[in-house]
């Protein structure tokens, strides 16, 4: 194997690598010269290209120095022309190395058509990405020959670098307000055909959907609670509702439980049989088998895709999610749960930064794939000593990182008073408060569901309120809190005004 030559930064020397393979490093020096010349002749071009190009897009060192000088002038709101660039190069100590005034003069006198400068910029970006991919793969190739390098670390490092590179290449063109309004009105016309005012994916929990209007593309939804609140049962029931009742493809990443455990939960919830029988600790009768067979026919064909990779790295999640969205048409991604994921290898040992990176990446995945991402999260022990006597959690109780609250579009808390033995509240068994603590684009407040422990599932409370007198309070209470980050001043329905049991 040919020896690897590395530059001052420790990166594989692309020139040497290219010579070894008898090829040329991807580059376009003439295009680089044309772009720099155009920028020194037209200030408008400078402002336009600053959002597209970076120093690394220029391969020739002298061109990179000149672009750096132009960037510095632009950032300081200084005029950009041949003389100001020359002055800045002298200030940086790069004047002679960049070719001096002769080279700058040649750049401004020998440029292509300025009207094509955006196309030229795209060429430079493409060449830069090609060089980066060569550097990444060369480095991975070298490490692959080193048998002391753990394969998992090698894969994670490669995926992280490719992920970072694709993030750099993600850019969106600005839209006029006219285009945005036109698209919104077209979308609004389509939504008028939907029942119940739903604008997003229906969760199957009617009370919750009345507040959220469903789960929306590109949203990051955090569902948090202390252990024992039923977080997994909540999202598993929801996944079943969406996949079976509405035929919505769901990707379920279970970092805590094996697929067989999730399936046992689903079979119990769907059939109504005791969990002991589904687990095999109690014998099934022929009637039980018939009941099970009849109840799971729709579940068997439900578009639910389960992945139970432990300690799933964020780069792996992104790759798996992209594949499922593309190949299986997945419309919603569920992660159980966030704190069991792993971030960059470089952040090991700093859990707060690692969780912040994971949270930020989940939001980026939701935006890139244009699907809702729902992640479960643990709350700190402080939630169990919350003031007010009801032990209701707050945003400050999100565990390990404030970035979760910052990145999330919606934050829901699950709170079951009976779990804490709060008998003085006179609550019905299984009553669960779903606290909408943050809703970036809508209302905050509370809705109430019913947890049926014997079936390990949540259901709407509509059945419980169907027979109530007209004067009974609604199980839903909320207020408009656009862009709100808290819920301390909810206007809620007092629980003791009406006892549904």
ZILINVEN-V784232 format. One record per residue. N is the residue number from 1. PHI is phi in degrees with one decimal (NA if undefined). PSI is psi in degrees with one decimal (* if undefined). Layout:
N;PHI;PSI / N;PHI;PSI
This chain:
1;NA;136.8 / 2;-65.5;146.2 / 3;-70.3;151.1 / 4;-96.6;123.9 / 5;-101.7;130.9 / 6;-118.3;149.9 / 7;-85.7;-172.2 / 8;-63.0;-28.0 / 9;-83.1;-1.3 / 10;85.8;5.0 / 11;-87.0;156.3 / 12;-63.0;130.3 / 13;-70.9;111.4 / 14;-65.8;-36.4 / 15;-61.7;-48.7 / 16;-63.2;-43.7 / 17;-60.5;-41.4 / 18;-65.9;-42.1 / 19;-62.5;-37.5 / 20;-62.8;-30.8 / 21;-99.5;3.9 / 22;67.6;30.4 / 23;-128.9;176.5 / 24;-109.9;140.4 / 25;-61.5;133.3 / 26;-55.6;120.7 / 27;-163.2;162.4 / 28;-145.9;73.2 / 29;-59.4;-36.0 / 30;-66.1;-38.6 / 31;-68.4;-40.5 / 32;-57.2;-45.0 / 33;-63.2;-42.2 / 34;-63.7;-41.5 / 35;-65.5;-45.3 / 36;-64.6;-41.4 / 37;-60.8;-44.1 / 38;-63.9;-37.7 / 39;-66.8;-34.6 / 40;-78.2;-10.5 / 41;-104.6;-16.8 / 42;-142.4;110.9 / 43;-61.8;-34.0 / 44;-63.3;-36.2 / 45;-65.5;-36.4 / 46;-58.4;-51.2 / 47;-62.8;-35.8 / 48;-69.3;-40.8 / 49;-85.1;-15.1 / 50;-63.6;-25.0 / 51;-86.5;-4.9 / 52;-112.3;-42.0 / 53;-103.3;158.0 / 54;-139.0;169.4 / 55;-53.8;-40.7 / 56;-65.8;-14.6 / 57;-70.4;-17.1 / 58;-99.6;123.4 / 59;-82.2;-44.3 / 60;-69.5;130.4 / 61;-55.8;-41.2 / 62;-65.3;-36.4 / 63;-68.8;-35.4 / 64;-65.7;-39.1 / 65;-63.8;-41.4 / 66;-67.4;-42.4 / 67;-64.1;-38.4 / 68;-59.8;-42.5 / 69;-63.6;-42.9 / 70;-62.3;-42.0 / 71;-61.3;-42.2 / 72;-65.7;-40.5 / 73;-64.4;-42.6 / 74;-63.6;-43.4 / 75;-63.1;-30.3 / 76;-91.1;7.6 / 77;57.5;36.1 / 78;-97.7;151.9 / 79;-65.2;148.1 / 80;-114.8;115.7 / 81;-152.4;-177.8 / 82;-58.5;-41.4 / 83;-74.0;-40.8 / 84;-68.1;-35.0 / 85;-66.5;-42.3 / 86;-60.4;-41.6 / 87;-64.6;-40.0 / 88;-69.2;-37.1 / 89;-61.9;-38.7 / 90;-65.0;-40.5 / 91;-62.8;-37.4 / 92;-79.8;-11.0 / 93;78.7;21.2 / 94;-112.2;6.9 / 95;-60.5;-51.8 / 96;-69.2;-41.8 / 97;-65.2;-25.6 / 98;-87.6;-0.3 / 99;105.7;-6.6 / 100;67.9;-165.0 / 101;-66.4;-31.5 / 102;-60.0;-45.5 / 103;-68.9;-39.8 / 104;-62.9;-39.0 / 105;-64.0;-41.6 / 106;-65.0;-37.2 / 107;-63.4;-42.3 / 108;-79.4;-14.1 / 109;-102.7;-9.8 / 110;-131.7;66.5 / 111;-112.4;159.4 / 112;-80.5;-167.5 / 113;-70.5;120.3 / 114;-61.4;-25.2 / 115;-64.8;-21.3 / 116;-96.7;12.3 / 117;-64.0;-32.1 / 118;-66.4;-37.6 / 119;-67.5;-40.8 / 120;-60.0;-41.9 / 121;-62.1;-38.7 / 122;-63.2;-37.8 / 123;-61.5;-44.3 / 124;-65.0;-39.4 / 125;-64.0;-42.7 / 126;-62.6;-43.3 / 127;-63.6;-39.7 / 128;-61.4;-45.3 / 129;-63.5;-39.8 / 130;-61.1;-43.3 / 131;-64.0;-41.5 / 132;-63.6;-41.3 / 133;-64.8;-38.7 / 134;-63.1;-44.7 / 135;-62.5;-44.2 / 136;-64.5;-46.9 / 137;-70.1;-35.4 / 138;-62.2;-43.1 / 139;-65.6;-40.6 / 140;-66.7;-37.3 / 141;-62.5;-44.9 / 142;-60.6;-45.4 / 143;-67.8;-28.8 / 144;-65.8;-26.5 / 145;-79.4;-13.7 / 146;-89.4;104.1 / 147;-70.4;-12.2 / 148;-81.2;-10.8 / 149;-80.7;117.8 / 150;-58.8;134.0 / 151;-61.9;-40.3 / 152;-61.4;-41.8 / 153;-64.5;-38.9 / 154;-63.2;-46.1 / 155;-64.7;-45.6 / 156;-62.5;-40.4 / 157;-64.3;-44.2 / 158;-63.2;-46.3 / 159;-64.7;-38.9 / 160;-63.8;-42.4 / 161;-65.4;-41.6 / 162;-67.2;-37.1 / 163;-62.4;-46.3 / 164;-62.1;-38.6 / 165;-66.2;-42.4 / 166;-67.7;-32.8 / 167;-63.5;-40.0 / 168;-62.9;-31.6 / 169;-87.1;-4.4 / 170;-82.1;115.0 / 171;-140.9;144.1 / 172;-121.9;137.6 / 173;-77.1;141.6 / 174;-67.3;150.2 / 175;-114.7;151.6 / 176;-76.9;154.8 / 177;-63.1;-29.2 / 178;-62.7;-44.5 / 179;-64.9;-41.3 / 180;-65.2;-43.7 / 181;-64.9;-41.6 / 182;-60.0;-45.0 / 183;-65.0;-39.0 / 184;-64.8;-43.1 / 185;-64.5;-38.1 / 186;-63.8;-42.1 / 187;-66.6;-36.9 / 188;-64.4;-38.1 / 189;-61.8;-39.9 / 190;-66.9;-37.5 / 191;-69.6;-21.8 / 192;-64.3;-21.2 / 193;-81.5;-11.5 / 194;-85.2;145.9 / 195;-83.5;149.8 / 196;74.4;10.1 / 197;70.2;21.3 / 198;-73.1;128.2 / 199;-109.7;-12.9 / 200;-122.3;-164.5 / 201;-76.7;131.3 / 202;-73.1;133.5 / 203;-84.0;-17.3 / 204;92.9;-12.1 / 205;-98.0;101.5 / 206;-61.9;-40.7 / 207;-62.3;-40.3 / 208;-70.1;-41.6 / 209;-63.8;-26.3 / 210;-66.4;-26.2 / 211;-92.5;-44.4 / 212;-87.9;-18.1 / 213;60.1;27.9 / 214;92.9;171.8 / 215;-86.7;131.9 / 216;-107.3;147.3 / 217;-54.4;143.0 / 218;73.8;1.1 / 219;-84.4;141.6 / 220;-103.2;118.3 / 221;-111.6;125.0 / 222;-106.2;125.3 / 223;-114.3;112.9 / 224;-122.6;158.0 / 225;177.5;164.3 / 226;-74.8;160.2 / 227;-55.5;138.7 / 228;94.3;-5.4 / 229;-78.4;-16.4 / 230;96.3;31.0 / 231;-61.0;-46.7 / 232;-65.3;-42.4 / 233;-61.3;-37.6 / 234;-62.2;-51.3 / 235;-75.9;-28.7 / 236;-69.1;-42.4 / 237;-61.6;-42.3 / 238;-62.9;-43.4 / 239;-60.8;-41.5 / 240;-62.4;-46.5 / 241;-58.2;-46.7 / 242;-69.9;-41.5 / 243;-76.0;-41.9 / 244;-81.4;-49.3 / 245;-80.2;-31.7 / 246;-120.0;2.6 / 247;55.8;40.6 / 248;-96.5;119.9 / 249;-65.7;131.0 / 250;-122.9;136.2 / 251;-105.8;122.8 / 252;-117.3;109.9 / 253;-98.1;107.5 / 254;-103.7;105.0 / 255;-91.3;-9.6 / 256;-107.2;-39.1 / 257;-120.0;150.4 / 258;-75.2;155.3 / 259;-54.2;-37.4 / 260;-63.8;-35.4 / 261;-67.9;-39.3 / 262;-65.7;-41.6 / 263;-64.9;-39.2 / 264;-58.3;-43.6 / 265;-60.4;-46.2 / 266;-63.8;-39.5 / 267;-66.7;-39.3 / 268;-63.3;-47.6 / 269;-64.0;-38.7 / 270;-78.0;-39.1 / 271;-90.0;-26.2 / 272;81.3;1.7 / 273;-76.6;152.1 / 274;-60.8;146.3 / 275;-61.8;-29.5 / 276;-61.0;-35.7 / 277;-74.2;-39.9 / 278;-67.8;-33.5 / 279;-78.6;-14.3 / 280;94.2;2.6 / 281;-79.8;-17.5 / 282;-125.2;136.6 / 283;-67.1;142.8 / 284;-89.5;138.8 / 285;-88.1;170.2 / 286;-62.2;-35.5 / 287;-65.3;-37.5 / 288;-62.8;-44.9 / 289;-61.6;-40.5 / 290;-64.5;-43.7 / 291;-61.8;-42.6 / 292;-64.9;-45.4 / 293;-62.7;-42.4 / 294;-68.5;-32.2 / 295;-85.6;-22.1 / 296;-102.6;6.3 / 297;-58.8;-42.8 / 298;-72.7;-34.4 / 299;-65.4;-37.6 / 300;-58.4;-35.1 / 301;-97.0;5.7 / 302;-67.3;136.7 / 303;-78.7;69.4 / 304;-114.9;127.0 / 305;-115.2;118.7 / 306;-108.8;130.3 / 307;-125.1;126.5 / 308;-116.5;33.0 / 309;-60.3;121.2 / 310;-74.9;150.9 / 311;46.7;47.8 / 312;-61.7;119.0 / 313;-67.4;147.7 / 314;-61.4;-33.2 / 315;-68.8;-33.7 / 316;-68.9;-41.7 / 317;-58.2;-44.9 / 318;-61.1;-44.2 / 319;-64.8;-44.5 / 320;-64.6;-42.7 / 321;-63.8;-43.0 / 322;-60.3;-41.8 / 323;-66.1;-43.2 / 324;-67.3;-38.1 / 325;-65.2;-41.3 / 326;-75.1;-44.9 / 327;-88.7;-31.2 / 328;-116.5;0.9 / 329;67.3;29.4 / 330;-58.3;134.1 / 331;-110.3;-9.6 / 332;-150.4;138.0 / 333;-117.5;129.0 / 334;-118.7;134.6 / 335;-124.2;123.3 / 336;-124.9;93.9 / 337;-139.3;172.3 / 338;-58.8;-44.6 / 339;-70.6;-8.7 / 340;-90.1;-3.6 / 341;-82.3;164.4 / 342;-121.9;146.6 / 343;-101.9;-150.7 / 344;-64.7;146.2 / 345;-60.2;-32.9 / 346;-66.2;-21.6 / 347;-96.6;3.3 / 348;-56.9;133.8 / 349;99.7;-19.5 / 350;-116.0;84.7 / 351;-63.2;-37.6 / 352;-62.9;-44.1 / 353;-68.0;-35.5 / 354;-65.7;-45.2 / 355;-64.6;-37.8 / 356;-62.4;-41.4 / 357;-64.9;-41.4 / 358;-62.6;-46.8 / 359;-59.8;-46.6 / 360;-62.8;-39.0 / 361;-69.5;-36.5 / 362;-62.6;-40.3 / 363;-64.9;-39.7 / 364;-64.9;-38.2 / 365;-65.3;-43.8 / 366;-59.4;-40.9 / 367;-72.0;-42.5 / 368;-66.2;-45.3 / 369;-85.8;-10.0 / 370;58.8;44.6 / 371;-134.2;155.5 / 372;-71.1;140.7 / 373;-117.1;122.5 / 374;-111.9;121.5 / 375;-121.9;130.6 / 376;-79.7;151.2 / 377;-145.4;147.9 / 378;-86.2;149.1 / 379;-101.9;153.4 / 380;-72.5;166.5 / 381;-64.7;-17.5 / 382;-60.2;-25.2 / 383;-62.6;-28.1 / 384;-82.3;-7.7 / 385;-115.4;23.3 / 386;-61.5;147.3 / 387;-73.4;163.8 / 388;97.8;-8.1 / 389;81.5;-11.4 / 390;-101.9;-3.4 / 391;56.3;32.1 / 392;-77.1;132.3 / 393;-73.0;160.1 / 394;-131.4;168.7 / 395;-59.4;-30.8 / 396;-68.3;-12.0 / 397;-88.2;-3.6 / 398;-60.5;131.3 / 399;-83.4;136.4 / 400;79.2;-18.2 / 401;-164.3;129.7 / 402;-71.4;-12.4 / 403;-65.5;-26.9 / 404;-60.8;-48.5 / 405;-60.8;-40.5 / 406;-67.1;-42.4 / 407;-79.8;-27.0 / 408;-71.6;142.9 / 409;-86.5;-33.7 / 410;-135.3;135.0 / 411;-122.8;121.8 / 412;-113.7;140.8 / 413;-114.6;137.3 / 414;-99.7;129.3 / 415;-139.3;119.5 / 416;-114.5;102.6 / 417;-55.7;-38.5 / 418;-65.1;-24.0 / 419;-62.7;-32.2 / 420;-94.3;3.9 / 421;68.0;37.1 / 422;-87.4;65.6 / 423;-64.1;-26.1 / 424;-65.0;-15.9 / 425;-80.8;-9.1 / 426;55.2;44.9 / 427;-90.5;153.1 / 428;-74.0;151.6 / 429;-59.6;135.1 / 430;84.0;-4.1 / 431;-59.9;128.5 / 432;-128.0;123.2 / 433;-85.2;123.2 / 434;-101.3;103.7 / 435;-92.8;116.4 / 436;-89.1;92.5 / 437;-82.7;-27.8 / 438;-142.0;133.9 / 439;-145.6;96.0 / 440;-57.0;-33.5 / 441;-121.0;26.5 / 442;-170.1;-152.8 / 443;-86.5;152.5 / 444;-111.0;169.3 / 445;147.4;-152.6 / 446;-134.2;146.1 / 447;-129.1;160.9 / 448;-122.6;132.9 / 449;-118.7;173.5 / 450;-117.8;126.4 / 451;-98.6;120.0 / 452;-98.9;98.9 / 453;-61.5;-39.0 / 454;-64.4;-24.8 / 455;-109.7;1.5 / 456;51.9;47.0 / 457;-148.4;161.1 / 458;-104.6;146.5 / 459;-135.3;161.6 / 460;-69.1;156.5 / 461;-93.2;9.7 / 462;-55.8;-39.3 / 463;-62.9;-34.5 / 464;-73.1;-28.4 / 465;-96.4;-4.8 / 466;-64.4;-32.9 / 467;-97.8;9.1 / 468;-76.5;152.9 / 469;-66.4;156.1 / 470;-55.7;-26.1 / 471;-81.0;-7.3 / 472;-66.7;144.3 / 473;-69.8;152.4 / 474;-73.1;146.2 / 475;-75.4;-0.2 / 476;-113.3;134.3 / 477;-143.7;131.2 / 478;-161.3;167.9 / 479;-139.4;160.0 / 480;-76.6;121.5 / 481;-138.0;61.1 / 482;-55.1;132.4 / 483;59.5;20.9 / 484;-79.9;150.9 / 485;-113.9;3.5 / 486;-143.0;-179.4 / 487;-148.5;26.7 / 488;-65.3;-24.1 / 489;-111.9;42.7 / 490;-58.8;148.7 / 491;-104.9;99.6 / 492;-112.8;161.9 / 493;-82.4;122.0 / 494;-59.3;132.1 / 495;-68.3;-27.5 / 496;-87.0;3.6 / 497;-73.9;-27.1 / 498;-151.0;130.0 / 499;-105.7;107.4 / 500;-73.5;-11.8 / 501;-86.8;*
